[in-house]
Amino acid sequence: MLDSLLKQNIAVLAAAIVGALLVSLLLIAGYVIRPQIERSAADTAQTMRNLQLSLTQMDPFQQILFTEALRADEEPDTVLTEAEPDEAGGPHSWFTIYFLRILSEQYGITGPDVLVDRQARVWVRLVTADQTFWLTVRTLPATDPLVGVLLASAVALFASLAGGITLQRKIARPLKHLEDAVGVMSGPSYTYENAIHSPREIAAVSGALKDMSHRLQTAEADRALMLAGVSHDLRTPLTKLRLSLAMMKNADPDLVAGAERNVIRIETMLRQFLDFARGFEVEELRAVPLRQLLAQAVEASDQPEAIALDAPTNDLAWVREAALLRAVENLLTNALRYGKSPISLSARTDGEYLLIEVRDSGPGISPGEARNLMRPFARGDVARGGEGTGLGLAIVDHVAKAHGGALEFERADGTFTVRLRVPQPE
């Protein structure tokens, strides 16, 4: 889920903001709202005691005068009534509930003596000689202060996230540019241009990537020049050697045949070395007839009559043609040299992949050992070893990776299968 740096940074930012807001809420509730409620409860309790004490010290006539004075008070928040408020006892906010609890636990003032109505007005009961009155002495906050703090925190959270996401996107943009550049640097002709100037750290990485790109391009050019020279310098004396063998007279036929086989072997090894060193990424992908390509690989093998071909007739495959042809030829050579008949070459599609399978009836080797043989110049054991350059499977693996695919091995039911998985465009 958090598979990118942007998502991870946003998650960390959101967690940090939410954590800070929760701590702020706890601090505000504990050090601001709670003392305010306790102070309001203390003032209310003191007011009730003073009023009740004053009434007890008055005679009935003075009590009547006192209540009439309260009734005639023009203050809008002061209301005196003979009946219990009808709206009292409804649902209360956290602020009101805690206020009533403080009055009950710390001052012994319970429900019969104090009520809070829906307008958050606090009513206290006054008992005179001949009658009971209800007087408003305080108005609590109409809405829970904690709710206001939560709303303010939510607004702050969304504002902080919006600003943080905007900042993170600005930081992630040059990183995405670097990611895209690294993704296409596998092409030998690609040259990365440094277009990032800030932040300083990312700009430094971008500059290093540009230098590496130029060094890789220079190394690729030097390698191509070296391979061209090696190919020219070695093929020329080999051609002369082959010509000399053809012109030899009165020579031992077996000796000449052995020398020609060695020349062929040297040419094969040279081709393998050059293919491995050159790589296959330069060749472009194009649509080629699949069965025709595989039939060409079968015909190029030493024993085409020993290979059964099973491939769709009219299907096209998007591949690097020369590279895939060389890979299939190497797989068939291994099957003919180290495996047992019957040998089959098949092709099919599996979702978005083209699957090319070479199957023989030999004992094969374990998939783990086969993966070890994919290393350059690696050799197998006696049961499946022999002469060669040790580059056959390594070249096939390079071809698979050049296509973005994979090389797989399977040994089951007396058969050994090598599967080349090549992705296909939708």
N, C-alpha and C positions, 0 to 999 in steps of 0.2 A: 504494500500500500504506500509506504513512504519510500519510494524507490528513486527519488531524485533529491538533490541538495535543496531545491526550492521548497519542496514539500516538507522536508525535515526541518528546515529553518522556520517555516511558517508554524509547524507543530510546536517547536520549541518556543517560539514567540508567543503563541496562543497560551501554552501552558504557563509561561512566565507571567503573562498579563493576568490570567485567571487566578494564579496563585497570589500575585500581588493584590488583586482586588479582594480576594477572600481574607487575606491578612488585614487589609484596610477595613473591611466590614467588621471583622472581629474587634479591631481596635476602636472603631467608632462606636460599635454597640457597647463595648465594655467600658470605655473611658469618656464617652460623650453622652450617649442616649441613656444608659443606665443611671449615671449620677443625676441626670436631669429628672428622670422619673422618681427617683428616691427623694429628691429635693421637693418635687411637687407633692408627693405623698406626705412628707413632713409638714409642709405649709398647710395642706388641707387638714391634717390632724390637729395642728395647732389652732387653726381657725375654728374648727368644730368645738374644741375644748373651750376656747375663749367665749364663743357664743353660748354654749351650754352653761358655763360658769356665770356669765352675765345674767342669763335668764333665771338661774336659781337664786340669785341675789336680789331680784326684783320682786315687788309685790304684784298681785294680779293686774292692778290698774297700770302699773309701769310696763308690764309685759304686753298689755294691749297697745299702749302707746308705742312701744318699741316695734311690734310687728306692723302697726300701721305706718310707722316711719319707713320700714323696709319695703312695704307694699307701695309707698308713694315715691320710692327712689327712682329717679329718671335714668339711671344707668341701664343700658340695653342688655348687659350681661347679668344683671341682678333680677331674678324673678322669684317671687314668693307665691306659693300656692298651697291650698289646704289639702288637695288630693295628691296621691302618689303619682308621679309622672307615668303616663301610659306607655311611653316609648322606651322605658328603662328595661334592662334585662335582655336586650337583643344581642346579636353577635358582636363581639368586641375585637379590636385590633390587639396585636401583641403588646403595644404600649399600654393600652387600657387594662389588659389582663394583669400585666406586671404591676401596674399602679394599684389595682385593687388588692393584689396579693401582698404588697408592702404594707398597705393600710391594715390588712388583717393580721399578718404575722408580726409586725413590729409595733403596731399601735392598738391592736385589739379592736379595730373598727371593722365590722362585718356588714354583710348585705342589708340587714334591716335598717342600718343607720346611714348608709351612703349608697347611692345608685349613680350609674352613668347612662344617659340616654343615647339615641342614635346620632344626635348632633354633637356628641362628645362633651356634653355639659355634665358637671358633677353636682349632684343634688345631695344635700345633707338634711337629716330630720331634726327639727327643733320641737321640743316638747315644752308647752307652757302649762299654766295651771288648768286651763279649761279646754285646750285644743292642741292638735299636732300640726305643724307646718313643714313644708319642704322648700328649701332655699338653695338657689344655685350659688356656689361659692367659687367655681373655677370652670374654665373651658379647656379641655385637653385638645391636643392637635386632632383635627378632623380626620386626617389620614395618618397612618402609621409612618413615623419618620424612617423606619427601616425600609419600608417600601420605596420611599423617595430615594434613599441611598442606593437601593438595588437598581432602580431605574437609571440613576446617574451613573452607576457602575456599568450597567449594560451599554449605555451610550458611550462611555469611555472605552469599554472593551471593543465595540465595533469601530470606533474612530481609531483606536490604536492598531487594531488588526488591519484596517484599510491602509493606514500609513505604513505599517510594517510590511504588508504584502507589496505595496507599491515600491518600497525601498528594496525588498528582496528581489523583485522582478528586475529592477534596475541592475542589481548586482549579478543576478543569474544570467542576464542577457549576454554579457561577454563570456561567461562560462559555457553557455550553450554554443556560442560561436567557436570556442575552442573544441568542444565536443564534436561539432560537425566537421571541423578541420581535421581532427585526428581520425575521424571515421573514413575520410577519403584519402588519407595519406598513404594507403596501401598501393595506390597507383604510382608507378615510378615517375610519371611525367608531371605529377602534381607538385606545385610550388606554393607553399603557404605564405601569404602576404600579411604582415603585421598590421592589423587595423584596430587594435585595442590600445588605448592610451591611459585608461583609468578603470578601476583602482590600480594603484602602483604594483601590488603583488601580482594581480592577474596580467597586467601589462608585461611584467618581467617574465612570467611563464610564456606569454605569447611571443615575446622576443626570442626566448630560448627555443620555442617550437619553430620559429622561422629559420633560425640558424641550423637546427637539426634538419629541416626540410631541404635547405640548400646543400648540406653535407650529404644527405641521402641521394639527392639528384646527382651530385658530383660522383659519388661512389657508384651509382647505377651506370653513369656514362663510362666510368673507368672499367667497370665490369664488362659492359657490352663491348668495349674496345679490346679488352683482354681476350674475351671469348672469341671474337672475330679473328684475332691473331692466332690463338691456339688452334681454332678450326682450320685456318688456312695452312698454318705451318705443319700440322700433323697430317692432314688429309693429302697434301702433296706428296710427301715421301711414301705414304701408304699406297697411293695410286701407282707410284713408280715401282714399289715393291710388288704389287699385284701384276703389273706389266712385265716385270722381270721374271716372275714365276711363270707367266704364260709363255714367255719366249725361251724358257729353259728346254733344252733338248737332251735326250739320252740320260735324263735324270730319273732317279727312283720315283715311280708314280706315287707310292705311299708317302714318300718324303714331301713331294710337291703338294699332295692333297692335304697333308698335315700342316704345311706352311700356309696354304690357302685358308684352312680352317682358323688358324691363328690370326691371319689378317682380318678375316670376317669377325672374329671375336674382338680384336682390337677396335675395329670400326664400331661394333655394337657397343662396347664399353665407352668409346669416345662419345657416341651419340647420347648414351645415358648420362655421362658426366655433364655434357653441354645442356641437355634438357633440364637436369636438376639445378644446375647453376643459373640458367637463364630464367627459369620460372615460367608461369603461364598466365600471369595477370595482364600482360600487355594485350593478348588476343581479345577481340571484342566478342560479346555474346551475339549469336544470330540463330535464326530458326533453320534447322537442317533436318532432312528426312531421317528418322530414327533408324528404321530397318536398314536403309542403305549404309548408314554409318557403321552399324554393327556388322553388317555383311562384309564391309571393307576390312574391318578388324579380323574377322574370321579368315578371309582370304590371305591376309598378311601373315597368318600364323604358320608354323612349320607343318601342321597336320590339319588342314581345314576340313578334311573328310571326317575327322574324329569329333567334331564339335557340332552339336545340334543347336540351331538358332530358333528362338521363339520370340518374335517381336511384332508389334502392330505394323500393318503394311503402310498405312497412309498417315501415321502420326508424325507431327513435327515436334522437335525438342529444341528449346532455347539453351544452347551450350556453346562453349568454346570448342569448336569442332576439332582442331588439331590436337588440343590438349586432351579432350575426352577420348579421341581415337588412340592416342599413345597410352592412356591409362587402361583402356580395355585390352589393348594388345599386350601390355605387361601382365594383366590378370590372366589372360589366356595362356601366355607363355609359362607362368607359374603353374597353372593347372595341368598343362601338358607335360611339364618337366617333373613336377613333384606329386601330382595327383594320379588318379586312375580313371579309366573309362568306365561308364560313359561320362562325357563332359557336355554341359549345356550352357548356353548363353541366352538369357532372357531379359526382357524389359517390360515394365508395367508402370502405371501411375498409381500413386497412393496419396490421394488428396492433392496437396500442392507440391508433391515431390515426384521426380522421375527415379525409379528404382531399377538399376542394372545389376543383375546377379550372374555370377560365374560359379557354377556348381560342379564338383567332381565327386567321385566315389571313393576317394582315398581316405585314410584315417584322419588326415588333417592335423591341426594343432589347436591348442586352446586359444580362445579370444585374447587372453592376457598375453600369451607368447606372441600371437600375431601382432598385437599392438607394439610389442618390443621390436618386431622386425620392421616396423614403419620408420624406425630411426635410420638415418643415413648410414650406409656401410655395415648395417647389422646383418648377420648371417644366422640361418637356422641350424638345427641339429642335422645329424646324418640322415635321419628318416625323411627329412624334408629339405635338406640342404643341397649343396652342389655348387658348381661354378657359377660365377656371376659377379656383378659389381656391388651387390648389396644395396642397390638404389631402386629396385623395381617397385616395392611397396611404398617407399618414400616418395617416389614420383607420383604414384597413384594418390597418395595422401595429399600431396601438393595440389594436384588437379582438383580433388574434392574441396579443399579449402579455397582454391581460386574461384570455385563456383558458389562458395558459401554452404557447401554440403559436408558430408562425412563419409568415412569408410567404416563398414561394419563387418563382423565375422560371426559365423554361426556353425557349430558342429553338432549334428544330430542325425540319428537313424542311418549311420553308415555313410553320411555325406558331409562334405565341407563346402560351405557357401561363403563367398566374399560378395558383399553388397555395397554398391556405390550409390549413395543417396544424393541427388542433385535437385535443388529447389527450382521450381518453374513459376514464371509470372502468372498472375491470375488472368 
